[in-house]
């Protein structure tokens, strides 16, 4: 008998990729890529139900007599629902087939958007606020179902390396943020409040047909892993990786809220220019995701080192965004358009590593701690854990940023 060495364990922990069992033996390359692109587009469309309302909802809500503080509650309800529901849906994935979960989640997201459009006819501010919050919660839960089911289908059935799969939801989220906001503003400007939600919600409902016809019914042949969600959470490394996601999302939401005030209120930049900047930054982020994935695949044992370096890089470059009052001895309280705009490029570059690396690391940690390899139960729980942590950061971030900006300013 040959005893396993520490080097063998290290190799297992930093393995590039689990052995993928292709659930589609007759599927050719074109169909695999088609399934990948469609499911990423579906995630983007579902996540876009969050950012769609950003350009115009505050104006509509204020007309109803809703204060800005309560508008923040409506925004947070989406990610709060994702935070609560993601672990639940991830845990029950093997008992509820991912294709069925995807269909139900898409239906909930689309229906919630359509109903959100009709809430605008309510004259009572408190009733309007309550219904908007409830519907945002439903949309968030539906989005969590879509994210977990589609990611698990891709990990289980596409045959691509897991690190390559993990980057695509991040690309979808980036597209949803940049182009969802632009789409919402454009639709509202040209077709009005109700039709905006009919178009976006209707697109989600129609996509259910494509899911039913073209997406495979992935099933798990083996019994699920004995370990549950809470056992996964108690793995020290997984808890630390989740903390990185919480901190990353807090940082991102604080930055996004503060940048709007900085560019529009202090630098006097038009909103359409700011929207274009977000599109440019999102495009660069997508490119950095592709590069980061190739590097992480090529040097799998350097993943944790890359994560630490990226956090240090992100912290240093973030100090120049406003810039920070720590640099008052250089900038004397002045704000610069080009300094912030160019520096934001260097802020986005390490973000791809910060979001991609912990997901793959959490999968590896789950496997070496007894969770089955290439297993829907494992994929579902890890995906639910990761996206729950992200949503917690996105829920807490706006509250923290609102207090900090109000009391101390964005810098």
Beta strands, then each sheet from edge to edge (+ up, - down):
end
